[in-house]
């Protein structure tokens, strides 16, 4: 039987993890078994640079936190070594970084993901990872807004150009006559 001190520490870990899971826009679980220390360090650095939190917590504690967060569907995936990447600011970042590393290092195996409370499979994680970055999406949307305005300006300029050409032709005719 664990001491009260250890029990309180575990309760605190579960409470902290539950809070982070509830605040997360996306979560990706992965099996990191077989990664070297250098590979794991590179992965952690890439995740940190992308603003993603990376945790390895005992599966029993993770399971309790997931149940408290309403994500009981993740229970079957909490076996073996499980790492959790979560982000409360960018829904794409955990999937993108972990997918890139899974391609580089075949030992890293993606298990399951959660995006805004909905569980997604490995194909969903890969599809999410293939999305362009937030900045690119914003640029495309702004470009879409800008296109009709640019078209209108071109049409109006075309009409003015036509008028100027017609007036110029009339002026040349009168000058020749």
Beta strands, then each sheet from edge to edge (+ up, - down):
strand 1: 26-31
strand 2: 53-56
strand 3: 83-87
strand 4: 109-115
strand 5: 118-120
sheet 1: 2+ 3- 1+ 4- 5+
end
